[in-house]
């Protein structure tokens, strides 16, 4: 257990103005608590979770507080990765690759950094239109194929490396993905990732003109329950509803939905998203030979 956890427990207790005895009653003694908050001794998981429960703090929130109110390193890396991808920043991706490779040497026994390095390397290959690094591809594919039950971590890897898989492979993975989405959909911290993976799967099927799969995945997206404050995701949902309508010949409705979504992105000053989605719809019109003018 992280040596800072005790200090964070003490910090939360003080800031919530909860007396020590009130916090410890029925959980542990003062001496054990004192040694824990001073970093002298660890504590059991059971005791730790009981302390969190008494403080009315979830473990996810606790980690955020313990990390000085910043997201963890893994999530920060993924955010930086996705930001670089959205603007095609190959130089930024190269810097991320150096950073994560350095972590591979520091944390030799942690394959998380190996996976992140592989994803970054493969993404650079894709943006440069190079052949994919076969060793990196093998590592990611082997890990996901051999992992029988996926958690959020596997979904994150799959979502950011989906382009290395064929449509048939994605189809084979879809059961695991949907099962994971059903389990994590109501957990706000993972909601965005679950929704994005559906959109990425849809884009793969659209690219392969897999009409049946487009309809099935479109239905999953349509039924996805987004929280009221997830306005960005709701707008993406509207946009891809328009794309599917265009593909299926409902031109008027499709164009209305797409234009409405693009106007909202413009209003939100999401210039990169607006630009990329305009480019994407131009690609769809050309790929499907649609007689449509934007």
N, C-alpha and C positions, 0 to 999 in steps of 0.2 A: 504494500500500500504506500502511496506517495507520502513522503515525510511532511509535506505541506498541508495534508488533509486535516490534521489536528488543529493547525493554526487557523484554517478556514472555518472549521466547526466553531472554534472559540470566537472568531470574528463575527460570524452570523449570530451567535448567542448574544454577544454584547450589543450588537446593533439592533437586535430585536428586544433587548432589555429583558431577557429571560434569566431568572436566577439560576445559578449553577445547580442547586439542589433540586429545583423543579425539573431541570433538564435531565438530571441523572437518576431520579427516582425510578426504581424498577429496571434500570439498565446496567449501570456499573457504579463502582465506588469512586470517591474523589481522587484517591491516589492514582488509580489506573487512568482516569480522565486527565489528570494533571500531567502524567508522563506522556500521554498521547498528544495533547495540545502542544507540549514542549518539544515533541519530536524524539523523545527518548525511547519510547516503545510504540509499537503498532497496536492495532486492536482487531478484534474479529470482525468479519463481514456482517455477522448478525448484529453485533453491538453498533457498528457504524451505521447500518441501515435504520436501526431503532432511533439513533440520535437524529438522523435526517428526518425521520417521521415526526419526532417531537418538535423539530424546528420547522416543520411544514415546508420542506424543500425537497424537490426531486433530485435524483442523482445527476440528471442532465443539467439542471440549473446550478447544482453544486459545482460541477466541473467548470461551468462558465464563470462562476464567482471565483473559484480557486485559480483560474487562469487570468485573473485581473480583468474580468468582464470582456474577454476576447474569445473568439471561437478557437477551437483546438487547431493544432498545426496541420493535421490531415485535412480538415475542412477548409482551412485557409489556402492550402495548396490547391485543392480542387477548385475553389473559387477563382484563384489566380489563373489556373489552367483554363477554365471556361471563359474567363475574360479575354485571355490571349487568343483563344480560338475564335471568339465572336468578332474580333477585329483582324484576324489573320496575322497576329504578331509573332512571327517566327523567332525574332531576336529575343523576345520576352520568354518564349517557350524554351529557347536554348539556355537562358539563365535559370529557368526553373529546373531544367534537366541537370545542370551543374549542382544546384542546391540539393536536389533529391539524391543524386549520386553520392554526394558528400555524406548524407545521412545513411546511405547504404554501408559506407565504411565505418561510421560511428556506431551504428546499431546493426551489427553483423547478423544477429540472430532474428531480426525482425523483417519478415518478407514483405511487410506492408510497403516499405520504401522501394523494394525491388519491383513490386507491382506498379507503383506510381512512376518509377523510372521507365518501365516498359511502356506504359500508357503515353507518357510524354514523348518518348522516342518515336513511337508509332504515329502519334499525332503530327510531329514534325515531318515524318516521311510523307504522310498524307497531304499536308499543306504544300510540300515541295514537289508533289507528284512523283515521288521516288518509290522504288520498290520497298515494301514493308520489311523492316528488320525481322528476319525469320526467327531468330532466337527469342526476341521480345514477344513476338506473336505466339510462339510455342509455349512460353511461360504462362501467358494470360489464358490461352485456350485450355491448356492442361489443368490449370488451377480451377477454372470454372466448370469444366466437364467433370472433373473428379469430385467436386464439392456437391454432395447429394442434396443438402438442404441449404438454401441461400438465406442469408440475413441481409441487412441493409448494406453491409460492406461489399458483398458480392454484387448486389444491384448497382452500387456505385461504380465498381470496376466495369461491369457489363455496359453500363450506360455511357461511360466515357471511352470505351474501346469497341463499341458495337460495330463500327465500320470494318473491323477485321473479319467479321463473320459473314457467311453467305445467308441468303434468305431462308434456305432450308435449315441451317443451323439455328437461326433466330427463331424459326417456327418450333424447333425442338425445345428451345429454351423457354418458350412462351408460358408454359404451364408453371414453371418455377417463378417466373416474373409475376404472373397474375396472382399466384398464391401469396407471394411476398407483399404485393400491393394491397391485397385484401387484409393482411395482418397489420400493415403499417400505415394504411391510409388515414386513420384517425389520429395518428401521432404527428402533431404539427411540425416537429423538427425534421421529420423525414418525408413530409407530404410532397414537397417540391420535387425531390429526387424521384419519387414514385410516379409522379405525373409526367416528368420529363422523359422517363424511360418509355412510357407509352407513346409519346410524341415521336421519339427517335425510332421506335419500332415501326410506327406508321410510315415514317419517311423512307425507311428501307423498303417496305412493301410497295409504296408508291413508286419508288425508283425502279422496282422490278415488275411493275404493272401486275401485281398479284391482287386482282380485284376482290376475290373472296376474303383474303386476309385484310385488305383495306377496310372492307365493310365490318369485319369482326373487330378489328382494333379500333375503328371509328366508333363502334358501339360501346366498347370499353371506355373510351375517352368521354363519350357523351354521358355515360352513366357515372363517371367519376365525380364524387361529391367533394367539391372544392369549398374551403372555408370562406366565409363572407369577406374576409380581408385579403383574399388571394386574388386581387384584381388583375395582376399581371398574367397569372395562369389562366384566369377566366377569358382574358383577351386572346391568348394563344389558342384556347379551346374554340373560340369563335372563329378565329382565322382558319384553323384546320378543318372546321366544319364547312367553311366556304370552299376550301380546296377540294374536299371530298365531293361536295355538290357540283363543282365544275367538272370533275372527272366523270361523274355519273350523269352529266348532261343537264343538270339544273343550273343553267348559266346565270339567270337573273338573280336567283337567291344566293348563289355562290359569290357572285361579284359584289352583291350588297354586303354580305358578311365580311368578305375580305377587305373591302374599302372601309367599312366601319371599324374593323380591327386596326387597320393601318392608320386611320385618323386618330384613334385613341393612343397608339404608340407615339404619334407625332405630338399629340397634346401632352403626353408624359415626358416628352423630350428624350425618348429612347431612340436616338438617331441610328445607332448601329443595328438595332432590331428592325426598325422600319426599313432601312436600306437592305438588309439581308433578306427580309421577307418579301420585299418587292422583287429582288433578284430571283428568289425562289419561285415565285408565282410566274415569272417570265420563263423560267426553266420548265415549269409544269405545262404551260401553254405550248411550248415548243415540243416537249417530249410526247405529249398526247395529241399533237396536231389539232389543237382547239382553235376554232375561228372566232377568237375573242380579242378585243382591244381593251386595254386597261384605261 
